[in-house]
Amino acid sequence: MNLLFPRFPVGQLPAMIRIALVGAAVAGTYGALHDQISYAISPEYFTKLKAPQFWYADFGWPERVFAAEVGFIACAAVGLCAGWFLARAGLTAIPTPARRKHLAIAFGIMLLTTMLSGLTGGLIGWAVTRQSDLSSWSEFQRLLELNDLPGFVIVAYLHAAGYIGALVGLLLAIWYIRYRCTAATRNPI
């Protein structure tokens, strides 16, 4: 496969698009729920950092709804890409009945890895706020006029670790799909 100009059978394109859209829906839903937890820890993370970044999605609804929108949009984009990469990794080569099962397992791998990584990041952020000097965050505090710096730091760690977890989860899910494709060619279903 040429990485700059990938080739695939055109007949697989509809399935690839469906897989990518499922990825967007799953990840977007996760992001909306995840950001409700994040908002509970640090509303300022959304009102002072994310609101300017996602100004186009602010319809004047309550802040919690806006936080869910931000989470959905940000994670849906990641999920769309992840679904596309899973499809390109060979998910469309697996026969349709088994494909659904393997798609669910692949997204389960990603979700579990992302959740565990985010939880770990949140715990690290909590530990940092309890045991460290937060002076390295003073520029954020000054620029964003933060009142609750510890909450902001916890959510920053939580979000950064979540994205790292999504990447690791995607790599594990691609490995799983590649493994299943190899197994399917050795032992057809």
Secondary structure by P-SEA (a helix, b strand, c coil): cccccccccccaaaaaaaaaaaaaaaaaaaaaaaaaaaaaacccccccccccccccccccccaaaaaaaaaaaaaaaaaaaaaaaaaaaccccccccaaaaaaaaaaaaaaaaaaaaaaaaaaaaaaaaaccccccaaaaaaaaccccaaaaaaaaaaaaaaaaaaaaaaaaaaaaaaaaaaaaaaccc
